[in-house]
Amino acid sequence: MNQQQLMKQVQQMQQQMQKIQAELGETIVEGTAGGGAVIVTMNGHRDIQAIKLNPEIVDPDDVEMLQDLILAAINDGVRVANELQEERLGPLAKGMPGLF
């Protein structure tokens, strides 16, 4: 493959990556904890959009449990967003080994 073909391929991959990154920013995922008592909504870039709490789990005498559930839901959402990102960007990385 000559240098011109390689540059064209790299440009195409950059365009695809920009498109995928934009789609990830618009894709919403959820992380949950406590059987759905805490739901964290975030986009594919892992920017948190909302946190929903079931009022029944709000116990002023056990704030630590609520904190743990929120943290667990965030971590679950990050895991889902990471899987989504790997799924969408994985084929690009495989197409150009050594560049990523």
PyMOL commands that set and color helices and strands:
alter all, ss='L'
color gray80, all
select helices_A, chain A and resi 3-26+55-57+63-95
alter helices_A, ss='H'
color red, helices_A
select strands_A, chain A and resi 28-33+38-43+48-53
alter strands_A, ss='S'
color yellow, strands_A
deselect
rebuild
show_as cartoon
